[in-house]
């Protein structure tokens, strides 16, 4: 068994793909419209679906906003340098909600950014 993907519902597919592609350097692996079901799916990742877990974005046609809810936490992405990753996000027009630095009760360097729909993404700096 393995984790295949995490699915997020988004209000604007092109805007969401733009963020994950241009700000977080994920590749668009595949995208398909389902006219009979009135929805679009897009899969993005830093690697292929065969090599690791990816992100599935779902856009239900006619819905431009979702409530995230209190049960959602975040997506975690390992980065070589969380400080540099935050700078790249800001340079590309993304929103950093917690600057890079050691976690409150530990030494792991983390940061948080937010996608256009308000989903939190945590950067965890790789331990060298």
N, CA, C and O atoms as a printed pandas DataFrame, in Angstrom:
     atom_number atom_name residue_name chain_id  residue_number  x_coord  y_coord  z_coord
0              1         N          UNK        A               1    0.844   -1.189    0.000
1              2        CA          UNK        A               1    0.000    0.000    0.000
2              3         C          UNK        A               1    0.883    1.244    0.000
3              4         O          UNK        A               1    2.018    1.222    0.475
4              5         N          UNK        A               2    0.327    2.339   -0.550
5              6        CA          UNK        A               2    1.036    3.614   -0.539
6              7         C          UNK        A               2    0.029    4.750   -0.662
7              8         O          UNK        A               2   -1.081    4.547   -1.154
8              9         N          UNK        A               3    0.403    5.924   -0.225
9             10        CA          UNK        A               3   -0.427    7.104   -0.438
10            11         C          UNK        A               3   -0.258    7.522   -1.891
11            12         O          UNK        A               3    0.866    7.694   -2.361
12            13         N          UNK        A               4   -1.372    7.687   -2.608
13            14        CA          UNK        A               4   -1.317    8.067   -4.022
14            15         C          UNK        A               4   -1.423    9.578   -4.217
15            16         O          UNK        A               4   -0.636   10.173   -4.953
16            17         N          UNK        A               5   -2.410   10.199   -3.548
17            18        CA          UNK        A               5   -2.583   11.633   -3.714
18            19         C          UNK        A               5   -3.407   12.207   -2.571
19            20         O          UNK        A               5   -4.054   11.482   -1.816
20            21         N          UNK        A               6   -3.364   13.529   -2.468
21            22        CA          UNK        A               6   -4.235   14.299   -1.594
22            23         C          UNK        A               6   -5.105   15.147   -2.496
23            24         O          UNK        A               6   -4.598   15.769   -3.430
24            25         N          UNK        A               7   -6.410   15.189   -2.240
25            26        CA          UNK        A               7   -7.331   15.936   -3.092
26            27         C          UNK        A               7   -7.788   17.210   -2.385
27            28         O          UNK        A               7   -8.162   17.187   -1.213
28            29         N          UNK        A               8   -7.750   18.322   -3.122
29            30        CA          UNK        A               8   -8.272   19.596   -2.656
30            31         C          UNK        A               8   -9.302   20.093   -3.656
31            32         O          UNK        A               8   -9.084   19.999   -4.864
32            33         N          UNK        A               9  -10.421   20.621   -3.175
33            34        CA          UNK        A               9  -11.403   21.263   -4.048
34            35         C          UNK        A               9  -11.010   22.728   -4.201
35            36         O          UNK        A               9  -10.736   23.410   -3.213
36            37         N          UNK        A              10  -10.984   23.204   -5.436
37            38        CA          UNK        A              10  -10.551   24.578   -5.696
38            39         C          UNK        A              10  -11.628   25.347   -6.446
39            40         O          UNK        A              10  -12.416   24.763   -7.190
40            41         N          UNK        A              11  -11.657   26.666   -6.245
41            42        CA          UNK        A              11  -12.668   27.506   -6.871
42            43         C          UNK        A              11  -12.326   27.941   -8.282
43            44         O          UNK        A              11  -13.224   28.273   -9.056
44            45         N          UNK        A              12  -11.053   27.947   -8.634
45            46        CA          UNK        A              12  -10.618   28.366   -9.967
46            47         C          UNK        A              12   -9.435   27.480  -10.353
47            48         O          UNK        A              12   -8.331   27.652   -9.836
48            49         N          UNK        A              13   -9.665   26.543  -11.253
49            50        CA          UNK        A              13   -8.643   25.545  -11.597
50            51         C          UNK        A              13   -7.385   26.182  -12.163
51            52         O          UNK        A              13   -6.279   25.821  -11.760
52            53         N          UNK        A              14   -7.530   27.119  -13.088
53            54        CA          UNK        A              14   -6.345   27.720  -13.700
54            55         C          UNK        A              14   -5.518   28.480  -12.672
55            56         O          UNK        A              14   -4.289   28.406  -12.689
56            57         N          UNK        A              15   -6.176   29.207  -11.781
57            58        CA          UNK        A              15   -5.474   29.941  -10.730
58            59         C          UNK        A              15   -4.731   28.964   -9.807
59            60         O          UNK        A              15   -3.577   29.203   -9.450
60            61         N          UNK        A              16   -5.387   27.876   -9.428
61            62        CA          UNK        A              16   -4.773   26.896   -8.537
62            63         C          UNK        A              16   -3.580   26.210   -9.218
63            64         O          UNK        A              16   -2.518   26.062   -8.614
64            65         N          UNK        A              17   -3.760   25.797  -10.461
65            66        CA          UNK        A              17   -2.648   25.173  -11.193
66            67         C          UNK        A              17   -1.492   26.157  -11.306
67            68         O          UNK        A              17   -0.334   25.776  -11.134
68            69         N          UNK        A              18   -1.796   27.414  -11.592
69            70        CA          UNK        A              18   -0.751   28.428  -11.687
70            71         C          UNK        A              18    0.049   28.542  -10.419
71            72         O          UNK        A              18    1.274   28.646  -10.465
72            73         N          UNK        A              19   -0.628   28.525   -9.272
73            74        CA          UNK        A              19    0.075   28.612   -7.993
74            75         C          UNK        A              19    0.985   27.402   -7.782
75            76         O          UNK        A              19    2.180   27.565   -7.533
76            77         N          UNK        A              20    0.442   26.210   -7.879
77            78        CA          UNK        A              20    1.238   25.012   -7.597
78            79         C          UNK        A              20    2.348   24.816   -8.630
79            80         O          UNK        A              20    3.416   24.298   -8.303
80            81         N          UNK        A              21    2.101   25.226   -9.865
81            82        CA          UNK        A              21    3.101   25.096  -10.925
82            83         C          UNK        A              21    4.157   26.196  -10.833
83            84         O          UNK        A              21    5.352   25.901  -10.805
84            85         N          UNK        A              22    3.739   27.438  -10.787
85            86        CA          UNK        A              22    4.665   28.563  -10.864
86            87         C          UNK        A              22    5.281   28.969   -9.531
87            88         O          UNK        A              22    6.419   29.438   -9.502
88            89         N          UNK        A              23    4.559   28.800   -8.433
89            90        CA          UNK        A              23    5.070   29.213   -7.128
90            91         C          UNK        A              23    5.758   28.055   -6.408
91            92         O          UNK        A              23    6.803   28.248   -5.786
92            93         N          UNK        A              24    5.180   26.846   -6.488
93            94        CA          UNK        A              24    5.760   25.702   -5.773
94            95         C          UNK        A              24    6.464   24.703   -6.689
95            96         O          UNK        A              24    6.862   23.629   -6.238
96            97         N          UNK        A              25    6.622   25.043   -7.967
97            98        CA          UNK        A              25    7.395   24.229   -8.912
98            99         C          UNK        A              25    6.868   22.814   -9.131
99           100         O          UNK        A              25    7.633   21.921   -9.497
100          101         N          UNK        A              26    5.576   22.599   -8.913
101          102        CA          UNK        A              26    4.998   21.287   -9.224
102          103         C          UNK        A              26    4.699   21.225  -10.720
103          104         O          UNK        A              26    4.362   22.233  -11.341
104          105         N          UNK        A              27    4.826   20.044  -11.279
105          106        CA          UNK        A              27    4.516   19.838  -12.696
106          107         C          UNK        A              27    3.061   19.402  -12.828
107          108         O          UNK        A              27    2.568   18.603  -12.031
108          109         N          UNK        A              28    2.377   19.934  -13.841
109          110        CA          UNK        A              28    1.043   19.446  -14.156
110          111         C          UNK        A              28    1.222   18.105  -14.847
111          112         O          UNK        A              28    1.750   18.040  -15.956
112          113         N          UNK        A              29    0.787   17.047  -14.201
113          114        CA          UNK        A              29    0.970   15.689  -14.711
114          115         C          UNK        A              29   -0.159   15.282  -15.651
115          116         O          UNK        A              29    0.073   14.608  -16.655
116          117         N          UNK        A              30   -1.369   15.689  -15.325
117          118        CA          UNK        A              30   -2.508   15.412  -16.195
118          119         C          UNK        A              30   -3.698   16.246  -15.749
119          120         O          UNK        A              30   -3.815   16.629  -14.585
120          121         N          UNK        A              31   -4.569   16.514  -16.696
121          122        CA          UNK        A              31   -5.779   17.304  -16.436
122          123         C          UNK        A              31   -6.866   16.781  -17.354
123          124         O          UNK        A              31   -6.626   16.511  -18.531
124          125         N          UNK        A              32   -8.080   16.639  -16.798
125          126        CA          UNK        A              32   -9.182   16.135  -17.614
126          127         C          UNK        A              32  -10.501   16.746  -17.165
127          128         O          UNK        A              32  -10.797   16.830  -15.973
128          129         N          UNK        A              33  -11.287   17.171  -18.155
129          130        CA          UNK        A              33  -12.644   17.650  -17.907
130          131         C          UNK        A              33  -13.601   16.474  -17.981
131          132         O          UNK        A              33  -13.431   15.577  -18.807
132          133         N          UNK        A              34  -14.607   16.479  -17.119
133          134        CA          UNK        A              34  -15.666   15.472  -17.106
134          135         C          UNK        A              34  -16.993   16.199  -17.302
135          136         O          UNK        A              34  -17.691   16.482  -16.328
136          137         N          UNK        A              35  -17.353   16.509  -18.569
137          138        CA          UNK        A              35  -18.553   17.311  -18.846
138          139         C          UNK        A              35  -19.839   16.723  -18.277
139          140         O          UNK        A              35  -20.698   17.465  -17.801
140          141         N          UNK        A              36  -19.980   15.409  -18.320
141          142        CA          UNK        A              36  -21.217   14.803  -17.799
142          143         C          UNK        A              36  -21.344   15.002  -16.293
143          144         O          UNK        A              36  -22.452   15.159  -15.781
144          145         N          UNK        A              37  -20.220   14.999  -15.580
145          146        CA          UNK        A              37  -20.237   15.215  -14.139
146          147         C          UNK        A              37  -20.032   16.667  -13.746
147          148         O          UNK        A              37  -20.163   17.027  -12.576
148          149         N          UNK        A              38  -19.704   17.511  -14.745
149          150        CA          UNK        A              38  -19.481   18.938  -14.521
150          151         C          UNK        A              38  -18.357   19.197  -13.520
151          152         O          UNK        A              38  -18.513   19.966  -12.571
152          153         N          UNK        A              39  -17.212   18.530  -13.755
153          154        CA          UNK        A              39  -16.049   18.788  -12.921
154          155         C          UNK        A              39  -14.775   18.549  -13.723
155          156         O          UNK        A              39  -14.787   17.893  -14.765
156          157         N          UNK        A              40  -13.680   19.096  -13.213
157          158        CA          UNK        A              40  -12.357   18.946  -13.819
158          159         C          UNK        A              40  -11.403   18.446  -12.750
159          160         O          UNK        A              40  -11.456   18.889  -11.603
160          161         N          UNK        A              41  -10.526   17.515  -13.132
161          162        CA          UNK        A              41   -9.476   17.027  -12.240
162          163         C          UNK        A              41   -8.119   17.387  -12.825
163          164         O          UNK        A              41   -7.919   17.327  -14.038
164          165         N          UNK        A              42   -7.197   17.760  -11.959
165          166        CA          UNK        A              42   -5.814   18.001  -12.371
166          167         C          UNK        A              42   -4.905   17.381  -11.315
167          168         O          UNK        A              42   -5.171   17.482  -10.117
168          169         N          UNK        A              43   -3.845   16.746  -11.765
169          170        CA          UNK        A              43   -2.880   16.116  -10.864
170          171         C          UNK        A              43   -1.537   16.803  -11.054
171          172         O          UNK        A              43   -1.054   16.943  -12.178
172          173         N          UNK        A              44   -0.936   17.231   -9.944
173          174        CA          UNK        A              44    0.347   17.922   -9.967
174          175         C          UNK        A              44    1.286   17.271   -8.970
175          176         O          UNK        A              44    0.846   16.694   -7.975
176          177         N          UNK        A              45    2.574   17.366   -9.236
177          178        CA          UNK        A              45    3.536   16.820   -8.294
178          179         C          UNK        A              45    4.957   17.217   -8.627
179          180         O          UNK        A              45    5.235   17.751   -9.701
180          181         N          UNK        A              46    5.849   16.951   -7.695
181          182        CA          UNK        A              46    7.273   17.170   -7.901
182          183         C          UNK        A              46    7.908   15.957   -8.570
183          184         O          UNK        A              46    9.066   16.002   -8.984
184          185         N          UNK        A              47    7.153   14.888   -8.671
185          186        CA          UNK        A              47    7.611   13.651   -9.308
186          187         C          UNK        A              47    6.399   12.995   -9.946
187          188         O          UNK        A              47    5.276   13.470   -9.779
188          189         N          UNK        A              48    6.614   11.916  -10.671
189          190        CA          UNK        A              48    5.499   11.245  -11.338
190          191         C          UNK        A              48    4.604   10.544  -10.319
191          192         O          UNK        A              48    4.999   10.304   -9.179
192          193         N          UNK        A              49    3.409   10.229  -10.755
193          194        CA          UNK        A              49    2.478    9.506   -9.888
194          195         C          UNK        A              49    2.998    8.116   -9.534
195          196         O          UNK        A              49    2.653    7.573   -8.485
196          197         N          UNK        A              50    3.816    7.545  -10.394
197          198        CA          UNK        A              50    4.401    6.230  -10.110
198          199         C          UNK        A              50    5.489    6.303   -9.046
199          200         O          UNK        A              50    5.759    5.320   -8.356
200          201         N          UNK        A              51    6.117    7.486   -8.916
201          202        CA          UNK        A              51    7.265    7.617   -8.016
202          203         C          UNK        A              51    6.926    8.186   -6.648
203          204         O          UNK        A              51    7.751    8.113   -5.738
204          205         N          UNK        A              52    5.743    8.747   -6.478
205          206        CA          UNK        A              52    5.408    9.312   -5.177
206          207         C          UNK        A              52    4.014    9.887   -5.147
207          208         O          UNK        A              52    3.294    9.872   -6.145
208          209         N          UNK        A              53    3.644   10.394   -3.987
209          210        CA          UNK        A              53    2.324   10.987   -3.802
210          211         C          UNK        A              53    2.248   12.325   -4.541
211          212         O          UNK        A              53    3.240   13.047   -4.635
212          213         N          UNK        A              54    1.066   12.645   -5.062
213          214        CA          UNK        A              54    0.845   13.888   -5.804
214          215         C          UNK        A              54   -0.378   14.593   -5.235
215          216         O          UNK        A              54   -1.033   14.096   -4.319
216          217         N          UNK        A              55   -0.671   15.754   -5.795
217          218        CA          UNK        A              55   -1.807   16.552   -5.386
218          219         C          UNK        A              55   -2.874   16.490   -6.469
219          220         O          UNK        A              55   -2.593   16.747   -7.639
220          221         N          UNK        A              56   -4.091   16.150   -6.081
221          222        CA          UNK        A              56   -5.227   16.169   -7.009
222          223         C          UNK        A              56   -6.055   17.406   -6.716
223          224         O          UNK        A              56   -6.510   17.600   -5.589
224          225         N          UNK        A              57   -6.252   18.242   -7.724
225          226        CA          UNK        A              57   -7.131   19.401   -7.602
226          227         C          UNK        A              57   -8.441   19.069   -8.302
227          228         O          UNK        A              57   -8.447   18.561   -9.423
228          229         N          UNK        A              58   -9.547   19.361   -7.630
229          230        CA          UNK        A              58  -10.876   19.119   -8.195
230          231         C          UNK        A              58  -11.617   20.438   -8.277
231          232         O          UNK        A              58  -11.736   21.160   -7.288
232          233         N          UNK        A              59  -12.118   20.747   -9.474
233          234        CA          UNK        A              59  -12.954   21.934   -9.632
234          235         C          UNK        A              59  -14.336   21.478  -10.076
235          236         O          UNK        A              59  -14.501   20.912  -11.157
236          237         N          UNK        A              60  -15.320   21.731   -9.233
237          238        CA          UNK        A              60  -16.714   21.454   -9.575
238          239         C          UNK        A              60  -17.257   22.696  -10.270
239          240         O          UNK        A              60  -17.305   23.777   -9.684
240          241         N          UNK        A              61  -17.666   22.528  -11.523
241          242        CA          UNK        A              61  -18.084   23.659  -12.336
242          243         C          UNK        A              61  -19.212   24.420  -11.645
243          244         O          UNK        A              61  -20.159   23.825  -11.129
244          245         N          UNK        A              62  -19.093   25.723  -11.646
245          246        CA          UNK        A              62  -20.122   26.572  -11.042
246          247         C          UNK        A              62  -19.874   26.868   -9.569
247          248         O          UNK        A              62  -20.615   27.647   -8.970
248          249         N          UNK        A              63  -18.853   26.268   -8.975
249          250        CA          UNK        A              63  -18.522   26.525   -7.570
250          251         C          UNK        A              63  -17.206   27.299   -7.551
251          252         O          UNK        A              63  -16.182   26.808   -8.024
252          253         N          UNK        A              64  -17.244   28.523   -6.996
253          254        CA          UNK        A              64  -16.026   29.324   -7.010
254          255         C          UNK        A              64  -15.392   29.511   -5.639
255          256         O          UNK        A              64  -14.404   30.233   -5.511
256          257         N          UNK        A              65  -15.946   28.868   -4.607
257          258        CA          UNK        A              65  -15.399   29.029   -3.256
258          259         C          UNK        A              65  -15.816   27.849   -2.380
259          260         O          UNK        A              65  -16.933   27.342   -2.486
260          261         N          UNK        A              66  -14.902   27.425   -1.518
261          262        CA          UNK        A              66  -15.189   26.364   -0.546
262          263         C          UNK        A              66  -14.787   26.835    0.837
263          264         O          UNK        A              66  -13.854   27.624    0.986
264          265         N          UNK        A              67  -15.488   26.355    1.841
265          266        CA          UNK        A              67  -15.077   26.551    3.230
266          267         C          UNK        A              67  -14.064   25.455    3.544
267          268         O          UNK        A              67  -14.336   24.276    3.324
268          269         N          UNK        A              68  -12.912   25.834    4.051
269          270        CA          UNK        A              68  -11.862   24.851    4.307
270          271         C          UNK        A              68  -12.229   23.953    5.494
271          272         O          UNK        A              68  -11.959   22.752    5.462
272          273         N          UNK        A              69  -12.822   24.504    6.509
273          274        CA          UNK        A              69  -13.214   23.694    7.657
274          275         C          UNK        A              69  -12.112   23.622    8.704
275          276         O          UNK        A              69  -10.955   23.938    8.431
276          277         N          UNK        A              70  -12.485   23.206    9.892
277          278        CA          UNK        A              70  -11.525   23.171   10.988
278          279         C          UNK        A              70  -10.754   21.855   11.058
279          280         O          UNK        A              70   -9.801   21.741   11.829
280          281         N          UNK        A              71  -11.146   20.877   10.276
281          282        CA          UNK        A              71  -10.446   19.595   10.309
282          283         C          UNK        A              71   -9.228   19.538    9.405
283          284         O          UNK        A              71   -8.366   18.677    9.582
284          285         N          UNK        A              72   -9.145   20.442    8.441
285          286        CA          UNK        A              72   -8.012   20.432    7.517
286          287         C          UNK        A              72   -6.775   20.977    8.219
287          288         O          UNK        A              72   -6.849   21.966    8.949
288          289         N          UNK        A              73   -5.642   20.327    7.993
289          290        CA          UNK        A              73   -4.382   20.791    8.571
290          291         C          UNK        A              73   -3.536   21.489    7.528
291          292         O          UNK        A              73   -3.619   22.705    7.357
292          293         N          UNK        A              74   -2.723   20.713    6.833
293          294        CA          UNK        A              74   -1.840   21.288    5.821
294          295         C          UNK        A              74   -1.223   20.188    4.983
295          296         O          UNK        A              74   -1.300   19.005    5.316
296          297         N          UNK        A              75   -0.604   20.608    3.880
297          298        CA          UNK        A              75    0.220   19.739    3.051
298          299         C          UNK        A              75    1.659   20.034    3.455
299          300         O          UNK        A              75    2.009   21.202    3.626
300          301         N          UNK        A              76    2.497   19.030    3.613
301          302        CA          UNK        A              76    3.903   19.244    3.961
302          303         C          UNK        A              76    4.795   18.925    2.767
303          304         O          UNK        A              76    4.637   17.895    2.112
304          305         N          UNK        A              77    5.735   19.831    2.499
305          306        CA          UNK        A              77    6.695   19.655    1.418
306          307         C          UNK        A              77    8.096   19.804    1.989
307          308         O          UNK        A              77    8.403   20.802    2.641
308          309         N          UNK        A              78    8.943   18.817    1.746
309          310        CA          UNK        A              78   10.330   18.911    2.186
310          311         C          UNK        A              78   11.105   19.819    1.234
311          312         O          UNK        A              78   10.996   19.690    0.015
312          313         N          UNK        A              79   11.887   20.735    1.799
313          314        CA          UNK        A              79   12.706   21.661    1.005
314          315         C          UNK        A              79   14.134   21.624    1.533
315          316         O          UNK        A              79   14.367   21.305    2.699
316          317         N          UNK        A              80   15.088   21.954    0.666
317          318        CA          UNK        A              80   16.482   22.012    1.096
318          319         C          UNK        A              80   16.726   23.178    2.042
319          320         O          UNK        A              80   17.470   23.050    3.014
320          321         N          UNK        A              81   16.093   24.324    1.754
321          322        CA          UNK        A              81   16.315   25.548    2.522
322          323         C          UNK        A              81   14.981   26.281    2.643
323          324         O          UNK        A              81   14.503   26.866    1.671
324          325         N          UNK        A              82   14.383   26.252    3.826
325          326        CA          UNK        A              82   13.067   26.859    4.033
326          327         C          UNK        A              82   13.117   28.378    3.877
327          328         O          UNK        A              82   12.147   28.981    3.417
328          329         N          UNK        A              83   14.225   28.999    4.250
329          330        CA          UNK        A              83   14.358   30.451    4.112
330          331         C          UNK        A              83   14.332   30.840    2.626
331          332         O          UNK        A              83   13.612   31.756    2.230
332          333         N          UNK        A              84   15.117   30.140    1.822
333          334        CA          UNK        A              84   15.162   30.403    0.382
334          335         C          UNK        A              84   13.814   30.082   -0.271
335          336         O          UNK        A              84   13.377   30.797   -1.173
336          337         N          UNK        A              85   13.157   29.011    0.179
337          338        CA          UNK        A              85   11.853   28.632   -0.379
338          339         C          UNK        A              85   10.826   29.736   -0.125
339          340         O          UNK        A              85   10.018   30.039   -1.003
340          341         N          UNK        A              86   10.848   30.336    1.059
341          342        CA          UNK        A              86    9.924   31.443    1.358
342          343         C          UNK        A              86   10.211   32.641    0.467
343          344         O          UNK        A              86    9.280   33.284   -0.018
344          345         N          UNK        A              87   11.472   32.950    0.245
345          346        CA          UNK        A              87   11.819   34.069   -0.629
346          347         C          UNK        A              87   11.320   33.834   -2.050
347          348         O          UNK        A              87   10.812   34.751   -2.695
348          349         N          UNK        A              88   11.468   32.584   -2.543
349          350        CA          UNK        A              88   10.966   32.258   -3.890
350          351         C          UNK        A              88    9.457   32.441   -3.969
351          352         O          UNK        A              88    8.940   32.979   -4.948
352          353         N          UNK        A              89    8.753   31.991   -2.935
353          354        CA          UNK        A              89    7.292   32.131   -2.907
354          355         C          UNK        A              89    6.911   33.607   -2.979
355          356         O          UNK        A              89    6.034   33.980   -3.758
356          357         N          UNK        A              90    7.557   34.447   -2.179
357          358        CA          UNK        A              90    7.242   35.879   -2.179
358          359         C          UNK        A              90    7.577   36.521   -3.524
359          360         O          UNK        A              90    6.808   37.339   -4.029
360          361         N          UNK        A              91    8.722   36.154   -4.106
361          362        CA          UNK        A              91    9.113   36.711   -5.405
362          363         C          UNK        A              91    8.124   36.336   -6.499
363          364         O          UNK        A              91    7.963   37.073   -7.472
364          365         N          UNK        A              92    7.466   35.198   -6.345
365          366        CA          UNK        A              92    6.520   34.725   -7.353
366          367         C          UNK        A              92    5.082   35.122   -7.041
367          368         O          UNK        A              92    4.148   34.643   -7.685
368          369         N          UNK        A              93    4.906   35.991   -6.059
369          370        CA          UNK        A              93    3.581   36.510   -5.744
370          371         C          UNK        A              93    2.785   35.677   -4.759
371          372         O          UNK        A              93    1.597   35.930   -4.563
372          373         N          UNK        A              94    3.413   34.687   -4.134
373          374        CA          UNK        A              94    2.729   33.847   -3.149
374          375         C          UNK        A              94    2.721   34.480   -1.772
375          376         O          UNK        A              94    3.406   35.473   -1.524
376          377         N          UNK        A              95    1.941   33.897   -0.886
377          378        CA          UNK        A              95    1.744   34.435    0.458
378          379         C          UNK        A              95    2.420   33.538    1.498
379          380         O          UNK        A              95    2.073   32.364    1.631
380          381         N          UNK        A              96    3.376   34.090    2.225
381          382        CA          UNK        A              96    4.017   33.384    3.339
382          383         C          UNK        A              96    3.278   33.784    4.606
383          384         O          UNK        A              96    3.191   34.969    4.928
384          385         N          UNK        A              97    2.743   32.799    5.328
385          386        CA          UNK        A              97    1.985   33.108    6.545
386          387         C          UNK        A              97    2.795   32.882    7.817
387          388         O          UNK        A              97    2.431   33.380    8.882
388          389         N          UNK        A              98    3.885   32.137    7.712
389          390        CA          UNK        A              98    4.816   31.975    8.833
390          391         C          UNK        A              98    6.204   31.865    8.223
391          392         O          UNK        A              98    6.507   30.912    7.506
392          393         N          UNK        A              99    7.038   32.848    8.514
393          394        CA          UNK        A              99    8.391   32.858    7.963
394          395         C          UNK        A              99    9.176   31.648    8.466
395          396         O          UNK        A              99    8.850   31.064    9.499
396          397         N          UNK        A             100   10.200   31.291    7.727
397          398        CA          UNK        A             100   11.045   30.149    8.087
398          399         C          UNK        A             100   11.755   30.401    9.413
399          400         O          UNK        A             100   12.208   31.508    9.703
400          401         N          UNK        A             101   11.836   29.347   10.196
401          402        CA          UNK        A             101   12.529   29.397   11.480
402          403         C          UNK        A             101   12.277   28.116   12.238
403          404         O          UNK        A             101   11.452   27.296   11.834
404          405         N          UNK        A             102   12.995   27.942   13.349
405          406        CA          UNK        A             102   12.794   26.719   14.139
406          407         C          UNK        A             102   11.367   26.638   14.672
407          408         O          UNK        A             102   10.769   27.651   15.033
408          409         N          UNK        A             103   10.834   25.425   14.715
409          410        CA          UNK        A             103    9.493   25.258   15.280
410          411         C          UNK        A             103    9.515   25.634   16.758
411          412         O          UNK        A             103   10.560   25.599   17.407
412          413         N          UNK        A             104    8.356   25.991   17.271
413          414        CA          UNK        A             104    8.244   26.549   18.622
414          415         C          UNK        A             104    8.859   25.657   19.702
415          416         O          UNK        A             104    9.557   26.155   20.585
416          417         N          UNK        A             105    8.615   24.374   19.646
417          418        CA          UNK        A             105    9.091   23.481   20.705
418          419         C          UNK        A             105   10.070   22.457   20.154
419          420         O          UNK        A             105   10.014   21.282   20.516
420          421         N          UNK        A             106   10.963   22.899   19.281
421          422        CA          UNK        A             106   11.921   21.983   18.684
422          423         C          UNK        A             106   12.930   22.735   17.852
423          424         O          UNK        A             106   13.022   23.961   17.929
424          425         N          UNK        A             107   13.684   22.007   17.062
425          426        CA          UNK        A             107   14.737   22.638   16.272
426          427         C          UNK        A             107   14.521   22.523   14.764
427          428         O          UNK        A             107   15.265   23.122   13.988
428          429         N          UNK        A             108   13.515   21.762   14.343
429          430        CA          UNK        A             108   13.246   21.615   12.919
430          431         C          UNK        A             108   12.834   22.965   12.335
431          432         O          UNK        A             108   11.970   23.646   12.889
432          433         N          UNK        A             109   13.451   23.353   11.218
433          434        CA          UNK        A             109   13.122   24.618   10.570
434          435         C          UNK        A             109   11.910   24.392    9.667
435          436         O          UNK        A             109   11.916   23.526    8.792
436          437         N          UNK        A             110   10.870   25.199    9.905
437          438        CA          UNK        A             110    9.625   25.097    9.151
438          439         C          UNK        A             110    9.177   26.480    8.696
439          440         O          UNK        A             110    9.684   27.495    9.173
440          441         N          UNK        A             111    8.234   26.511    7.778
441          442        CA          UNK        A             111    7.574   27.740    7.341
442          443         C          UNK        A             111    6.207   27.336    6.813
443          444         O          UNK        A             111    5.970   26.164    6.521
444          445         N          UNK        A             112    5.308   28.307    6.691
445          446        CA          UNK        A             112    3.997   28.046    6.110
446          447         C          UNK        A             112    3.685   29.070    5.034
447          448         O          UNK        A             112    3.965   30.259    5.183
448          449         N          UNK        A             113    3.100   28.585    3.948
449          450        CA          UNK        A             113    2.595   29.442    2.884
450          451         C          UNK        A             113    1.132   29.057    2.661
451          452         O          UNK        A             113    0.653   28.046    3.175
452          453         N          UNK        A             114    0.443   29.880    1.889
453          454        CA          UNK        A             114   -0.980   29.650    1.652
454          455         C          UNK        A             114   -1.252   29.732    0.159
455          456         O          UNK        A             114   -0.753   30.627   -0.523
456          457         N          UNK        A             115   -2.051   28.791   -0.349
457          458        CA          UNK        A             115   -2.401   28.826   -1.775
458          459         C          UNK        A             115   -3.563   29.799   -1.990
459          460         O          UNK        A             115   -4.113   30.313   -1.016
460          461         N          UNK        A             116   -3.947   30.062   -3.237
461          462        CA          UNK        A             116   -5.002   31.050   -3.499
462          463         C          UNK        A             116   -6.362   30.708   -2.903
463          464         O          UNK        A             116   -7.194   31.597   -2.726
464          465         N          UNK        A             117   -6.606   29.431   -2.590
465          466        CA          UNK        A             117   -7.877   29.040   -1.975
466          467         C          UNK        A             117   -7.805   29.030   -0.458
467          468         O          UNK        A             117   -8.799   28.728    0.202
468          469         N          UNK        A             118   -6.638   29.357    0.112
469          470        CA          UNK        A             118   -6.492   29.412    1.562
470          471         C          UNK        A             118   -5.943   28.146    2.194
471          472         O          UNK        A             118   -5.861   28.070    3.420
472          473         N          UNK        A             119   -5.565   27.148    1.402
473          474        CA          UNK        A             119   -4.985   25.932    1.956
474          475         C          UNK        A             119   -3.555   26.194    2.421
475          476         O          UNK        A             119   -2.779   26.849    1.724
476          477         N          UNK        A             120   -3.215   25.684    3.592
477          478        CA          UNK        A             120   -1.883   25.861    4.155
478          479         C          UNK        A             120   -0.939   24.789    3.621
479          480         O          UNK        A             120   -1.303   23.621    3.481
480          481         N          UNK        A             121    0.294   25.226    3.327
481          482        CA          UNK        A             121    1.359   24.319    2.909
482          483         C          UNK        A             121    2.545   24.580    3.817
483          484         O          UNK        A             121    3.005   25.714    3.947
484          485         N          UNK        A             122    3.038   23.516    4.447
485          486        CA          UNK        A             122    4.192   23.641    5.332
486          487         C          UNK        A             122    5.454   23.255    4.580
487          488         O          UNK        A             122    5.493   22.232    3.897
488          489         N          UNK        A             123    6.480   24.078    4.709
489          490        CA          UNK        A             123    7.812   23.710    4.233
490          491         C          UNK        A             123    8.565   23.159    5.432
491          492         O          UNK        A             123    8.613   23.794    6.485
492          493         N          UNK        A             124    9.145   21.991    5.278
493          494        CA          UNK        A             124    9.991   21.400    6.319
494          495         C          UNK        A             124   11.385   21.287    5.746
495          496         O          UNK        A             124   11.607   20.601    4.748
496          497         N          UNK        A             125   12.329   21.970    6.388
497          498        CA          UNK        A             125   13.701   21.978    5.883
498          499         C          UNK        A             125   14.354   20.629    6.118
499          500         O          UNK        A             125   14.331   20.089    7.224
500          501         N          UNK        A             126   14.940   20.098    5.051
501          502        CA          UNK        A             126   15.633   18.823    5.108
502          503         C          UNK        A             126   16.796   18.914    6.081
503          504         O          UNK        A             126   17.560   19.879    6.061
504          505         N          UNK        A             127   16.927   17.912    6.925
505          506        CA          UNK        A             127   18.055   17.881    7.854
506          507         C          UNK        A             127   19.277   17.364    7.120
507          508         O          UNK        A             127   19.240   16.300    6.502
508          509         N          UNK        A             128   20.353   18.120    7.192
509          510        CA          UNK        A             128   21.569   17.761    6.451
510          511         C          UNK        A             128   22.561   17.058    7.325
511          512         O          UNK        A             128   23.639   16.687    6.860
